[in-house]
Amino acid sequence: MYDTWLIDLLQVLVSQNWSVLFPEWSNTGDFPPTAETFDTVPLHSTELGAAIDQITLPATLKLTPEHAFIAKSMGTKLPLLPVHGKEENVLFHSLVLA
């Protein structure tokens, strides 16, 4: 099994004793930690977020862990998800045109 972390460890061990094993390989440990993060960010307008937050949700509504994560990341009670599939497209068009 190929594991980049093991290659990093091997590279460090070999370089301590001899020279560089893979000259084109850069170890993740060669770079200093930064404050940068990779995360989900909201792309909707503040007006849309406020409108979503005004929706009263039924107490029985249970979001999947994935949907709960997206909603939390977007700062809304419900996740904003793309329209997917024929049934959702028909529903979407009927709601938009109503």
Order of alpha helices (4+ residues) and beta strands (2+ residues): alpha-alpha-alpha-alpha
